[in-house]
Amino acid sequence: MKTLFLTLAALALVALGLFLMVQAPSLSRTARLFRKTSVMAYNALGDGIHAAGKLSLLTDAAITTRHLLGKAGSDANHIAVISAASDEPKGVIFDEASAAEMAVGVQVLGCAGSTVPMVAQGTIGQDVDVYSHGNGKVTTAPTTAGTYWKVGKSRTASTAGLLIEVEPCLPQKVVVLAALGNANSEISDLTIGGTYSQAEVQALRTKLEELADDVRAIAAALDGKTNVAVLAS
């Protein structure tokens, strides 16, 4: 009886060994699937590690066009299409949504592992800096005073309403100032005689105050992380 039991146990071990040998590739695929699933789970709502900056967020409103720039929504789990050039971009919204509270995929800017498609506001050449236009689309360097956000550089050229391939960057705030009030040589060209008059002193004071206004405008725009550009006179 004891011998029979030992024989059956040995046969069971042999059978188990053969089973594992045959099923090893399948078990390996299953293990990889579970590992992949655990990474995908991090891309859901809430805290976690979001691989390559890909998020799944809820919409604050309907979205009718794919690949628009989005900004922070009503809370950490929501996204909204940018509505002003001064809005800080969060990422590119890859999906459309017919209503609010729908899940959409978002590629966070600054931690993308690849180029990202965006929508061109107008004609954009290849290899130029692109900025948020204020309606979710991107445009070339701004030409009017205001606050803007640089979001990357175009890898391809495009025209209005079409996709453009962009090498994304961490959004960079850019404040564009109107042309400075004090032009080159305005102060040095003032006439001041050997016995200067009150009118000459007042003219100099006016130009110095104009220069001070320019300095104050630049200082107000600088906060340690903002790029400042000044329009040509």
C-alpha beads as a LAMMPS data file, in Angstrom:
LAMMPS data file: protein, C-alpha beads

233 atoms
232 bonds

1 atom types
1 bond types

-500.0 500.0 xlo xhi
-500.0 500.0 ylo yhi
-500.0 500.0 zlo zhi

Masses

1 110.0

Atoms # bond

1 1 1 0.000 0.000 0.000
2 1 1 2.808 2.338 0.960
3 1 1 4.661 1.535 -2.241
4 1 1 1.559 2.304 -4.317
5 1 1 1.125 5.664 -2.601
6 1 1 4.729 6.634 -3.238
7 1 1 4.408 5.587 -6.864
8 1 1 1.273 7.718 -7.341
9 1 1 2.930 10.706 -5.652
10 1 1 5.962 10.388 -7.961
11 1 1 3.710 10.217 -11.006
12 1 1 1.821 13.317 -9.813
13 1 1 5.068 15.271 -9.480
14 1 1 6.156 14.192 -12.949
15 1 1 2.784 15.253 -14.380
16 1 1 3.019 18.636 -12.648
17 1 1 6.504 19.163 -14.031
18 1 1 5.350 18.349 -17.575
19 1 1 2.360 20.691 -17.193
20 1 1 4.544 23.596 -16.085
21 1 1 6.951 23.002 -18.959
22 1 1 4.119 23.084 -21.489
23 1 1 2.357 26.057 -19.936
24 1 1 5.450 28.172 -19.229
25 1 1 5.049 30.458 -22.301
26 1 1 1.370 31.014 -21.522
27 1 1 2.093 31.725 -17.870
28 1 1 4.810 34.162 -18.900
29 1 1 2.381 36.000 -21.179
30 1 1 -0.140 36.126 -18.340
31 1 1 2.443 37.583 -15.980
32 1 1 3.341 40.237 -18.569
33 1 1 -0.334 41.035 -19.032
34 1 1 -0.773 41.552 -15.305
35 1 1 2.269 43.834 -15.243
36 1 1 0.898 45.821 -18.178
37 1 1 -2.526 46.037 -16.551
38 1 1 -0.999 47.419 -13.357
39 1 1 0.674 50.221 -15.367
40 1 1 -2.548 50.970 -17.239
41 1 1 -4.412 51.232 -13.950
42 1 1 -2.166 54.093 -12.926
43 1 1 -3.480 56.060 -15.895
44 1 1 -6.930 56.185 -14.325
45 1 1 -8.306 59.047 -12.237
46 1 1 -6.608 59.985 -8.989
47 1 1 -3.073 59.889 -7.642
48 1 1 -0.525 57.476 -9.000
49 1 1 2.249 57.077 -11.542
50 1 1 0.994 58.063 -14.982
51 1 1 3.246 56.476 -17.581
52 1 1 4.641 58.998 -20.109
53 1 1 2.273 61.656 -18.744
54 1 1 -0.898 60.091 -20.145
55 1 1 -3.994 60.851 -18.084
56 1 1 -7.657 59.934 -18.226
57 1 1 -9.687 62.958 -17.113
58 1 1 -13.329 64.041 -17.124
59 1 1 -14.590 66.911 -19.232
60 1 1 -16.144 70.069 -17.806
61 1 1 -18.081 70.569 -21.051
62 1 1 -18.545 69.074 -24.502
63 1 1 -15.457 69.004 -26.758
64 1 1 -16.075 68.932 -30.504
65 1 1 -12.495 68.800 -31.814
66 1 1 -9.668 66.418 -31.019
67 1 1 -6.084 67.419 -30.157
68 1 1 -6.938 70.771 -28.580
69 1 1 -4.906 72.222 -25.725
70 1 1 -6.559 71.829 -22.355
71 1 1 -6.212 73.581 -18.999
72 1 1 -6.952 72.495 -15.440
73 1 1 -10.675 71.921 -15.029
74 1 1 -13.025 72.290 -12.085
75 1 1 -10.846 69.940 -10.000
76 1 1 -7.818 67.670 -10.330
77 1 1 -9.852 65.053 -12.214
78 1 1 -11.307 67.426 -14.829
79 1 1 -9.996 69.107 -17.975
80 1 1 -11.306 72.065 -20.009
81 1 1 -10.366 73.476 -23.400
82 1 1 -8.235 76.611 -23.158
83 1 1 -10.351 79.728 -23.665
84 1 1 -7.722 82.501 -23.447
85 1 1 -4.116 82.828 -24.565
86 1 1 -3.150 83.557 -20.956
87 1 1 -4.563 80.209 -19.693
88 1 1 -1.779 77.868 -18.590
89 1 1 -1.899 74.728 -20.769
90 1 1 -1.984 71.369 -19.023
91 1 1 -1.892 69.035 -21.986
92 1 1 -3.372 67.961 -25.299
93 1 1 -6.873 66.454 -25.221
94 1 1 -6.848 63.514 -27.609
95 1 1 -10.605 62.843 -27.679
96 1 1 -13.941 64.466 -28.394
97 1 1 -16.765 64.465 -25.844
98 1 1 -20.457 64.971 -26.462
99 1 1 -21.111 66.315 -22.954
100 1 1 -19.574 67.082 -19.581
101 1 1 -18.322 64.308 -17.261
102 1 1 -17.031 62.141 -20.098
103 1 1 -13.601 60.519 -19.881
104 1 1 -10.986 61.723 -22.363
105 1 1 -7.301 60.950 -22.853
106 1 1 -4.874 63.775 -22.101
107 1 1 -1.166 63.965 -22.896
108 1 1 0.505 66.128 -20.268
109 1 1 2.963 68.609 -21.773
110 1 1 6.516 68.433 -20.495
111 1 1 6.626 64.676 -19.943
112 1 1 5.572 63.296 -23.304
113 1 1 7.784 60.576 -24.712
114 1 1 7.033 61.473 -28.321
115 1 1 5.882 64.239 -30.624
116 1 1 2.252 65.297 -30.169
117 1 1 -0.380 66.315 -32.735
118 1 1 -2.015 69.705 -32.168
119 1 1 -4.370 71.870 -34.224
120 1 1 -2.976 74.884 -36.108
121 1 1 -4.800 78.199 -35.788
122 1 1 -3.266 79.480 -39.021
123 1 1 -0.307 78.867 -41.287
124 1 1 2.667 77.549 -39.315
125 1 1 6.041 76.763 -40.833
126 1 1 8.350 73.901 -39.976
127 1 1 10.737 74.136 -37.016
128 1 1 9.255 77.252 -35.395
129 1 1 8.130 77.868 -31.815
130 1 1 4.397 77.440 -31.292
131 1 1 2.193 79.078 -28.670
132 1 1 -1.297 78.612 -27.301
133 1 1 -3.701 80.743 -29.315
134 1 1 -6.464 80.889 -26.728
135 1 1 -9.009 78.553 -28.307
136 1 1 -7.190 75.271 -27.845
137 1 1 -5.227 75.652 -31.077
138 1 1 -1.602 76.697 -31.538
139 1 1 -0.079 79.614 -33.385
140 1 1 3.257 81.243 -34.142
141 1 1 5.043 83.839 -31.982
142 1 1 2.582 86.505 -30.752
143 1 1 2.681 89.958 -32.310
144 1 1 0.475 91.843 -29.838
145 1 1 1.019 92.642 -26.187
146 1 1 -0.315 90.097 -23.732
147 1 1 0.432 86.901 -21.817
148 1 1 1.035 83.717 -23.783
149 1 1 2.353 80.173 -23.303
150 1 1 4.951 78.504 -25.484
151 1 1 4.115 74.785 -25.845
152 1 1 6.777 73.464 -28.207
153 1 1 8.275 73.585 -31.691
154 1 1 6.678 72.478 -34.949
155 1 1 8.232 69.445 -36.577
156 1 1 6.086 69.835 -39.688
157 1 1 4.314 72.716 -41.394
158 1 1 0.524 73.122 -41.419
159 1 1 -2.357 75.438 -42.223
160 1 1 -5.478 76.637 -40.412
161 1 1 -7.608 73.918 -38.859
162 1 1 -5.289 71.043 -39.710
163 1 1 -3.125 68.922 -37.448
164 1 1 0.505 69.826 -36.909
165 1 1 3.164 67.599 -35.384
166 1 1 4.766 69.356 -32.422
167 1 1 7.814 68.601 -30.298
168 1 1 6.208 69.520 -26.964
169 1 1 7.915 71.264 -24.057
170 1 1 6.992 72.168 -20.514
171 1 1 4.700 75.202 -21.016
172 1 1 6.710 78.427 -20.787
173 1 1 4.986 81.661 -19.837
174 1 1 5.812 84.565 -22.153
175 1 1 4.764 88.155 -21.456
176 1 1 4.862 90.352 -24.553
177 1 1 5.139 94.067 -23.780
178 1 1 4.098 96.875 -26.058
179 1 1 6.894 98.859 -27.680
180 1 1 8.894 100.759 -25.069
181 1 1 8.090 104.413 -24.701
182 1 1 11.715 105.543 -24.646
183 1 1 13.279 105.165 -28.075
184 1 1 16.965 105.067 -28.848
185 1 1 18.750 108.475 -28.545
186 1 1 15.684 110.265 -27.176
187 1 1 17.618 111.422 -24.122
188 1 1 20.974 112.029 -25.781
189 1 1 19.338 114.146 -28.496
190 1 1 17.868 116.586 -25.982
191 1 1 19.262 120.085 -26.245
192 1 1 20.815 121.366 -23.029
193 1 1 22.711 124.650 -23.177
194 1 1 25.593 125.821 -21.038
195 1 1 23.113 127.743 -18.930
196 1 1 20.203 125.314 -19.162
197 1 1 16.670 126.584 -18.916
198 1 1 13.716 125.322 -16.956
199 1 1 12.160 124.022 -20.186
200 1 1 15.282 121.943 -20.914
201 1 1 15.238 120.441 -17.420
202 1 1 11.549 119.628 -17.724
203 1 1 12.125 117.936 -21.097
204 1 1 14.879 115.799 -19.565
205 1 1 12.677 114.909 -16.612
206 1 1 9.873 113.821 -18.955
207 1 1 12.191 111.505 -20.887
208 1 1 13.668 110.038 -17.701
209 1 1 10.189 109.334 -16.357
210 1 1 9.334 107.644 -19.630
211 1 1 12.439 105.484 -19.259
212 1 1 11.474 104.663 -15.669
213 1 1 8.012 103.563 -16.850
214 1 1 9.659 101.151 -19.282
215 1 1 11.834 99.677 -16.535
216 1 1 8.846 99.278 -14.218
217 1 1 6.859 97.492 -16.950
218 1 1 9.680 95.012 -17.540
219 1 1 10.198 94.484 -13.801
220 1 1 6.486 93.778 -13.299
221 1 1 6.551 91.108 -15.999
222 1 1 9.568 89.328 -14.507
223 1 1 8.795 86.815 -11.770
224 1 1 11.770 84.495 -12.040
225 1 1 10.102 82.024 -14.427
226 1 1 8.544 84.240 -17.118
227 1 1 10.108 85.060 -20.463
228 1 1 9.634 88.676 -21.537
229 1 1 9.508 89.941 -25.114
230 1 1 9.150 93.544 -26.262
231 1 1 7.510 94.547 -29.512
232 1 1 9.561 96.681 -31.902
233 1 1 8.960 100.421 -31.834

Bonds

1 1 1 2
2 1 2 3
3 1 3 4
4 1 4 5
5 1 5 6
6 1 6 7
7 1 7 8
8 1 8 9
9 1 9 10
10 1 10 11
11 1 11 12
12 1 12 13
13 1 13 14
14 1 14 15
15 1 15 16
16 1 16 17
17 1 17 18
18 1 18 19
19 1 19 20
20 1 20 21
21 1 21 22
22 1 22 23
23 1 23 24
24 1 24 25
25 1 25 26
26 1 26 27
27 1 27 28
28 1 28 29
29 1 29 30
30 1 30 31
31 1 31 32
32 1 32 33
33 1 33 34
34 1 34 35
35 1 35 36
36 1 36 37
37 1 37 38
38 1 38 39
39 1 39 40
40 1 40 41
41 1 41 42
42 1 42 43
43 1 43 44
44 1 44 45
45 1 45 46
46 1 46 47
47 1 47 48
48 1 48 49
49 1 49 50
50 1 50 51
51 1 51 52
52 1 52 53
53 1 53 54
54 1 54 55
55 1 55 56
56 1 56 57
57 1 57 58
58 1 58 59
59 1 59 60
60 1 60 61
61 1 61 62
62 1 62 63
63 1 63 64
64 1 64 65
65 1 65 66
66 1 66 67
67 1 67 68
68 1 68 69
69 1 69 70
70 1 70 71
71 1 71 72
72 1 72 73
73 1 73 74
74 1 74 75
75 1 75 76
76 1 76 77
77 1 77 78
78 1 78 79
79 1 79 80
80 1 80 81
81 1 81 82
82 1 82 83
83 1 83 84
84 1 84 85
85 1 85 86
86 1 86 87
87 1 87 88
88 1 88 89
89 1 89 90
90 1 90 91
91 1 91 92
92 1 92 93
93 1 93 94
94 1 94 95
95 1 95 96
96 1 96 97
97 1 97 98
98 1 98 99
99 1 99 100
100 1 100 101
101 1 101 102
102 1 102 103
103 1 103 104
104 1 104 105
105 1 105 106
106 1 106 107
107 1 107 108
108 1 108 109
109 1 109 110
110 1 110 111
111 1 111 112
112 1 112 113
113 1 113 114
114 1 114 115
115 1 115 116
116 1 116 117
117 1 117 118
118 1 118 119
119 1 119 120
120 1 120 121
121 1 121 122
122 1 122 123
123 1 123 124
124 1 124 125
125 1 125 126
126 1 126 127
127 1 127 128
128 1 128 129
129 1 129 130
130 1 130 131
131 1 131 132
132 1 132 133
133 1 133 134
134 1 134 135
135 1 135 136
136 1 136 137
137 1 137 138
138 1 138 139
139 1 139 140
140 1 140 141
141 1 141 142
142 1 142 143
143 1 143 144
144 1 144 145
145 1 145 146
146 1 146 147
147 1 147 148
148 1 148 149
149 1 149 150
150 1 150 151
151 1 151 152
152 1 152 153
153 1 153 154
154 1 154 155
155 1 155 156
156 1 156 157
157 1 157 158
158 1 158 159
159 1 159 160
160 1 160 161
161 1 161 162
162 1 162 163
163 1 163 164
164 1 164 165
165 1 165 166
166 1 166 167
167 1 167 168
168 1 168 169
169 1 169 170
170 1 170 171
171 1 171 172
172 1 172 173
173 1 173 174
174 1 174 175
175 1 175 176
176 1 176 177
177 1 177 178
178 1 178 179
179 1 179 180
180 1 180 181
181 1 181 182
182 1 182 183
183 1 183 184
184 1 184 185
185 1 185 186
186 1 186 187
187 1 187 188
188 1 188 189
189 1 189 190
190 1 190 191
191 1 191 192
192 1 192 193
193 1 193 194
194 1 194 195
195 1 195 196
196 1 196 197
197 1 197 198
198 1 198 199
199 1 199 200
200 1 200 201
201 1 201 202
202 1 202 203
203 1 203 204
204 1 204 205
205 1 205 206
206 1 206 207
207 1 207 208
208 1 208 209
209 1 209 210
210 1 210 211
211 1 211 212
212 1 212 213
213 1 213 214
214 1 214 215
215 1 215 216
216 1 216 217
217 1 217 218
218 1 218 219
219 1 219 220
220 1 220 221
221 1 221 222
222 1 222 223
223 1 223 224
224 1 224 225
225 1 225 226
226 1 226 227
227 1 227 228
228 1 228 229
229 1 229 230
230 1 230 231
231 1 231 232
232 1 232 233
